[in-house]
Structure formats: C-alpha cells, structure tokens
Amino acid sequence: MSEPRRRPGGRSAQVRAAVLEAGLAELASAGYHNLSLEGVARRAGVNKTTLYRRWGTREALLLDAIRARATARVPIPDTGDLREDLLALVRAAIANLTTAEVQAMVRASIALSPHDDTLAAAGRAFWAERLAVDAEVVHRAVARGEIAPVDAEQVIEAVLGPPYFHLLVTGRPVADDFLVGTVDLVVSGLRR
C-alpha cells in the first residue's frame, strides 16, 4: 500500500506552518520550561494529537520550527561577490535573531543545553545543518577563484560569531556598521 500523496501548500502544509509559528510564539511568551505541545496546539488551533503524531516532543517541534524560520528568513545569497554575499547573509541572520521568537530559542538553547541532552542534540543538529548551508557562499567564492580554499564553516562562524556575541552576551544592539566591519575584517583576511 502506498503512502498518501501530500499536496504542497495544502492543508498539511498550512497546519505545519501554523504549528511552527505557534511553537516559536509559545516559546517566546511562556518560556522553554512552560512550553507544552498542548499549549502550542491551542495557539495553533489544532488538536494536540496532530503535534504528538507529527513531532512527538517539544524539542523536535522547535527544531523543525527554527529550521523553517531560518530557511524562510535567512536565504543563501548569490551576488557573485563574497563580501556582498556575507553581508547579505549576516544582515538577514541578525534581523532574524532580533525577533523575540528566535532570541527565546537561542537563549533557551544556550542556557539549558549543558543540562538537557535532548535540547543540546537539537541545537547541534540545527547548527551543523545551517553552517553547511551557509558555507555555500564561501564554496562559491573559492570556485570563482576569489579566495583560496578554506574551511568554509569556520568563515561563517567568524562572520556570525561577533554579532551574536554582541547581541546575546553583551546585550548591545548590532548596528549595520558593526556588521560591515566584521565582514570586511574576515574578507580582508581571506584575500591576503
């Protein structure tokens, strides 16, 4: 017996989108410890069995939610220039990070991962996937001969790390000139 075909953009996609948004909204308003699949279901206007059947745990739902949010709001640029690609990428990443929902997810992950193996595994899975996706801008620059071969994920960490630290650790806002300076410093080092 074959699996039923799902229509892209159909009811299943609409329910998934509503649940993922509700999951992040519930995290931002209730906090990680008070987050429940029942609360997310209520907020999304769906039956809780839908969430248990599809995701099973709040960590699985949040991982799916943060993946979907990153894919939608932090697209991988392809301007043909490493500096411009990195600027577009870091600007989108920080714009996404400054939303209450994503800040709640990142802060919960940072604070609780050392004590919660399931949450730690979800965080590692997200960042491994996301760094590999983001690294494409560096791989393309190498293929164009713009820079020598380099650890592409390390370049992405060098670009994203300072603004994340600035915002999440020191609590200072991240101005565009800070992003430009960070990217210019990294690109300058790569082009030497």
C-alpha positions in Angstrom: 0.0 0.0 0.0 1.5 3.4 -1.0 1.7 6.4 1.3 -0.9 9.1 0.6 0.4 11.9 -1.5 0.6 15.3 0.2 -0.2 18.4 -1.7 2.4 21.1 -1.3 0.6 24.2 0.0 -2.4 22.0 1.0 -4.0 21.6 4.4 -1.0 19.7 5.8 1.4 22.5 4.8 -0.9 25.1 6.3 -1.2 23.2 9.6 2.5 22.7 9.7 3.2 26.4 9.2 0.6 27.4 11.8 2.1 24.9 14.3 5.7 26.0 13.7 4.8 29.7 14.2 2.7 28.9 17.2 5.6 26.9 18.7 8.0 29.8 18.5 5.4 32.2 19.7 4.6 30.0 22.7 8.3 29.6 23.5 8.7 33.4 23.4 5.7 34.0 25.7 5.8 31.0 28.0 9.5 30.1 28.1 11.1 26.8 27.5 10.1 25.1 30.8 6.5 26.1 30.4 6.3 25.2 26.7 3.9 22.2 26.1 2.6 20.6 23.0 -0.9 21.2 24.3 -0.2 25.0 24.6 1.2 25.1 21.1 -1.8 23.1 19.8 -4.2 25.6 21.4 -2.3 28.6 20.0 -2.3 27.0 16.5 -5.9 26.0 16.7 -5.3 22.3 16.1 -5.7 19.1 18.0 -2.8 18.1 20.3 -2.8 14.6 18.7 -1.6 16.3 15.5 1.5 17.6 17.3 2.2 14.3 19.1 1.8 12.3 15.9 4.0 14.6 13.8 6.7 15.8 16.2 6.3 13.8 19.4 8.3 16.2 21.5 8.7 19.9 22.0 12.3 19.7 21.0 11.5 18.0 17.7 8.9 20.7 17.1 11.2 23.6 18.0 14.0 22.2 15.8 11.6 22.0 12.9 10.3 25.5 13.6 13.8 27.1 13.8 14.9 25.3 10.6 11.8 26.6 8.8 12.3 30.1 10.1 16.0 30.1 9.1 15.2 28.8 5.6 12.5 31.4 5.1 14.2 34.4 6.6 17.9 33.8 6.0 18.2 32.8 2.4 21.6 32.0 0.9 22.6 35.0 -1.3 24.4 34.6 -4.6 25.5 38.1 -5.7 28.7 36.8 -7.3 30.9 38.5 -4.7 32.0 37.0 -1.4 31.8 40.3 0.6 28.3 41.1 -0.7 27.1 37.5 -0.1 28.5 37.6 3.5 26.9 41.0 4.2 23.5 39.8 2.9 23.8 36.6 4.9 24.8 38.3 8.2 22.2 41.1 7.8 19.4 38.5 7.3 20.7 36.3 10.2 20.8 39.2 12.6 17.4 40.5 11.5 16.1 37.0 12.2 17.9 36.8 15.5 16.5 40.0 16.8 12.9 38.6 16.7 11.5 37.7 20.1 10.9 34.1 19.0 14.4 33.4 17.7 16.0 35.1 20.7 13.9 32.9 23.0 15.0 29.8 21.2 18.7 30.8 21.1 18.7 31.8 24.8 17.0 28.6 25.9 19.4 26.6 23.9 22.5 28.4 25.3 21.2 28.3 28.9 19.8 24.8 29.0 21.9 22.7 26.6 24.5 21.9 29.2 21.8 20.3 31.4 19.4 18.9 28.7 20.9 16.3 26.3 17.8 16.4 24.0 17.9 20.1 23.6 21.7 20.1 23.2 21.4 17.5 20.4 18.7 19.6 18.7 20.9 22.6 18.8 23.9 20.8 17.4 21.8 19.3 14.6 20.5 22.8 13.7 23.9 24.5 13.7 25.6 21.6 11.8 22.9 21.9 9.1 22.8 25.6 9.0 26.5 26.2 8.9 26.8 23.7 6.0 24.1 25.6 4.1 25.6 29.0 4.8 29.0 27.7 3.8 27.8 27.6 0.2 28.6 31.3 -0.2 32.3 30.5 0.7 32.4 27.4 -1.6 31.2 29.5 -4.5 33.9 32.2 -3.8 36.6 29.5 -3.8 35.2 28.1 -7.1 35.3 31.6 -8.6 38.9 31.9 -7.6 38.1 34.9 -5.3 39.8 33.2 -2.3 42.0 30.2 -1.7 40.4 27.0 -0.3 39.5 27.5 3.3 37.3 25.9 6.0 34.0 27.4 4.8 32.1 26.8 8.0 34.9 28.5 10.0 34.4 31.6 7.8 30.7 31.6 8.5 31.4 31.3 12.3 33.9 34.2 12.0 31.2 36.4 10.4 28.3 35.4 12.6 30.1 35.0 15.9 30.9 38.6 16.7 27.3 40.0 16.1 25.8 37.0 18.0 28.2 37.7 20.9 27.4 41.5 20.7 23.7 40.9 20.9 23.3 37.9 23.1 26.2 38.2 25.5 26.7 41.9 25.9 23.1 42.9 25.2 24.2 45.7 22.9 22.3 46.3 19.6 24.0 45.4 16.4 24.4 48.3 14.1 25.0 47.8 10.4 28.4 49.4 10.5 29.4 46.7 13.0 28.3 44.0 10.5 30.1 45.7 7.7 33.3 46.0 9.8 33.1 42.3 10.8 32.6 41.1 7.2 35.4 43.4 5.9 37.8 42.1 8.6 37.0 38.5 7.6 37.1 39.1 3.9 40.3 41.1 4.1 42.0 38.2 6.0 40.8 35.7 3.4 42.0 37.7 0.4 45.6 38.1 1.8 
